[in-house]
Amino acid sequence: MEGRTRILIVEDNEVFAALLKEVLGDKYDVAVGHTGLQGIALCLESRPDIVVTDIGMPDFDGIQMLKAFQKDPRLASIPVVVLTATHFTQRSRTEVSRFPQVRNVLSKTERVDFIAEEIERALDRAY
């Protein structure tokens, strides 16, 4: 969909990814990957305006993906919103927030409409 803002959701929970895509899909062009490696490949293929990623994923997790983003100039400037189902301590939140492209860290326990609003705020701040 030409001209629409592109959001990439990287989430191994297919039900949660589909729900988030449904909420955001009316307004944005939304793609979904289920591993960090898929996320990187999709970013290189069609550079999204923002990435929404889970941290805890099998094989190649969100932290590994963020580290790969930092090393690749094609990816380093893509803003990221981090979602997680695990309880973040202040230390772990600080660790994730140290990546310059991270715009927000959210819990999946929040309402989906709240998460969508926070993604929109991150988009507004990014551009």
C-alpha beads as a LAMMPS data file, in Angstrom:
LAMMPS data file: protein, C-alpha beads

127 atoms
126 bonds

1 atom types
1 bond types

-500.0 500.0 xlo xhi
-500.0 500.0 ylo yhi
-500.0 500.0 zlo zhi

Masses

1 110.0

Atoms # bond

1 1 1 0.000 0.000 0.000
2 1 1 1.911 2.942 -1.370
3 1 1 2.332 5.973 0.853
4 1 1 1.089 4.419 4.095
5 1 1 3.268 4.213 7.162
6 1 1 4.837 0.758 7.435
7 1 1 4.914 -1.088 10.760
8 1 1 6.739 -4.358 11.254
9 1 1 5.624 -6.541 14.159
10 1 1 8.193 -9.145 15.238
11 1 1 6.402 -11.479 17.619
12 1 1 6.553 -15.252 18.102
13 1 1 3.051 -15.401 19.629
14 1 1 1.011 -15.635 16.439
15 1 1 -2.301 -14.830 18.157
16 1 1 -0.936 -11.658 19.770
17 1 1 0.752 -10.631 16.486
18 1 1 -2.530 -11.111 14.594
19 1 1 -4.456 -9.115 17.202
20 1 1 -1.992 -6.224 17.047
21 1 1 -2.003 -6.341 13.233
22 1 1 -5.810 -6.212 13.264
23 1 1 -5.826 -3.136 15.528
24 1 1 -3.188 -1.281 13.488
25 1 1 -4.087 -2.547 10.000
26 1 1 -6.842 -0.063 9.201
27 1 1 -4.465 2.870 9.450
28 1 1 -1.049 1.374 8.633
29 1 1 0.599 -1.126 6.312
30 1 1 1.501 -3.888 8.797
31 1 1 3.847 -6.826 8.204
32 1 1 4.596 -9.604 10.685
33 1 1 7.673 -11.714 11.349
34 1 1 7.939 -14.351 14.056
35 1 1 11.673 -14.378 14.848
36 1 1 14.423 -11.798 15.116
37 1 1 16.034 -13.160 11.942
38 1 1 12.753 -12.762 10.049
39 1 1 12.497 -9.245 11.448
40 1 1 15.926 -8.310 10.136
41 1 1 15.187 -9.821 6.717
42 1 1 11.864 -7.961 6.485
43 1 1 13.528 -4.691 7.521
44 1 1 16.186 -5.062 4.827
45 1 1 13.540 -5.977 2.254
46 1 1 11.056 -3.177 2.855
47 1 1 12.425 -0.762 5.488
48 1 1 9.507 -0.169 7.870
49 1 1 8.876 3.184 9.545
50 1 1 8.870 1.461 12.948
51 1 1 9.451 -2.020 14.368
52 1 1 7.429 -3.432 17.249
53 1 1 9.280 -6.379 18.721
54 1 1 8.989 -8.945 21.443
55 1 1 12.115 -9.638 23.477
56 1 1 11.601 -13.308 24.342
57 1 1 11.620 -15.222 21.061
58 1 1 13.205 -18.566 20.220
59 1 1 16.409 -18.815 18.192
60 1 1 17.140 -15.108 17.709
61 1 1 15.532 -12.884 20.334
62 1 1 14.730 -9.182 20.447
63 1 1 18.004 -8.240 22.173
64 1 1 20.002 -10.021 19.483
65 1 1 17.908 -8.236 16.863
66 1 1 18.555 -4.840 18.490
67 1 1 22.306 -5.587 18.544
68 1 1 22.173 -6.479 14.847
69 1 1 20.312 -3.212 14.158
70 1 1 23.133 -1.259 15.820
71 1 1 25.765 -2.932 13.634
72 1 1 23.997 -2.316 10.317
73 1 1 23.687 1.290 9.123
74 1 1 20.632 0.330 7.033
75 1 1 18.812 -0.664 10.238
76 1 1 20.305 1.573 12.933
77 1 1 17.902 4.472 12.393
78 1 1 14.663 2.436 12.428
79 1 1 12.731 3.272 15.612
80 1 1 11.726 0.316 17.780
81 1 1 8.997 -0.253 20.358
82 1 1 9.724 -3.210 22.624
83 1 1 6.897 -5.425 23.894
84 1 1 7.349 -8.192 26.404
85 1 1 5.249 -10.596 28.403
86 1 1 7.865 -10.915 31.102
87 1 1 7.982 -8.614 34.074
88 1 1 10.614 -5.953 33.529
89 1 1 12.758 -4.966 36.450
90 1 1 14.222 -1.469 36.376
91 1 1 17.581 -3.025 35.471
92 1 1 16.224 -4.978 32.486
93 1 1 14.170 -1.982 31.305
94 1 1 17.331 0.152 31.455
95 1 1 19.284 -2.489 29.516
96 1 1 16.735 -2.544 26.689
97 1 1 16.366 1.246 26.703
98 1 1 20.115 1.697 26.175
99 1 1 19.660 0.874 22.504
100 1 1 19.294 4.276 20.803
101 1 1 16.525 3.153 18.461
102 1 1 14.234 2.009 21.311
103 1 1 11.432 4.553 21.701
104 1 1 9.348 2.764 24.318
105 1 1 9.189 -0.443 26.357
106 1 1 5.698 -1.841 26.927
107 1 1 4.161 -4.853 28.608
108 1 1 1.846 -7.173 26.687
109 1 1 -0.391 -7.090 29.741
110 1 1 -1.497 -3.582 28.694
111 1 1 -4.710 -3.191 26.690
112 1 1 -4.110 -3.604 22.960
113 1 1 -5.626 -0.191 22.225
114 1 1 -3.161 1.376 24.702
115 1 1 -0.258 -0.430 22.984
116 1 1 -1.479 0.849 19.595
117 1 1 -1.664 4.417 20.961
118 1 1 1.902 4.136 22.289
119 1 1 3.114 2.874 18.901
120 1 1 1.458 5.888 17.258
121 1 1 3.137 8.219 19.772
122 1 1 6.504 6.616 19.005
123 1 1 5.868 7.159 15.294
124 1 1 5.025 10.817 15.910
125 1 1 8.250 11.311 17.878
126 1 1 10.335 9.494 15.273
127 1 1 9.447 11.804 12.373

Bonds

1 1 1 2
2 1 2 3
3 1 3 4
4 1 4 5
5 1 5 6
6 1 6 7
7 1 7 8
8 1 8 9
9 1 9 10
10 1 10 11
11 1 11 12
12 1 12 13
13 1 13 14
14 1 14 15
15 1 15 16
16 1 16 17
17 1 17 18
18 1 18 19
19 1 19 20
20 1 20 21
21 1 21 22
22 1 22 23
23 1 23 24
24 1 24 25
25 1 25 26
26 1 26 27
27 1 27 28
28 1 28 29
29 1 29 30
30 1 30 31
31 1 31 32
32 1 32 33
33 1 33 34
34 1 34 35
35 1 35 36
36 1 36 37
37 1 37 38
38 1 38 39
39 1 39 40
40 1 40 41
41 1 41 42
42 1 42 43
43 1 43 44
44 1 44 45
45 1 45 46
46 1 46 47
47 1 47 48
48 1 48 49
49 1 49 50
50 1 50 51
51 1 51 52
52 1 52 53
53 1 53 54
54 1 54 55
55 1 55 56
56 1 56 57
57 1 57 58
58 1 58 59
59 1 59 60
60 1 60 61
61 1 61 62
62 1 62 63
63 1 63 64
64 1 64 65
65 1 65 66
66 1 66 67
67 1 67 68
68 1 68 69
69 1 69 70
70 1 70 71
71 1 71 72
72 1 72 73
73 1 73 74
74 1 74 75
75 1 75 76
76 1 76 77
77 1 77 78
78 1 78 79
79 1 79 80
80 1 80 81
81 1 81 82
82 1 82 83
83 1 83 84
84 1 84 85
85 1 85 86
86 1 86 87
87 1 87 88
88 1 88 89
89 1 89 90
90 1 90 91
91 1 91 92
92 1 92 93
93 1 93 94
94 1 94 95
95 1 95 96
96 1 96 97
97 1 97 98
98 1 98 99
99 1 99 100
100 1 100 101
101 1 101 102
102 1 102 103
103 1 103 104
104 1 104 105
105 1 105 106
106 1 106 107
107 1 107 108
108 1 108 109
109 1 109 110
110 1 110 111
111 1 111 112
112 1 112 113
113 1 113 114
114 1 114 115
115 1 115 116
116 1 116 117
117 1 117 118
118 1 118 119
119 1 119 120
120 1 120 121
121 1 121 122
122 1 122 123
123 1 123 124
124 1 124 125
125 1 125 126
126 1 126 127
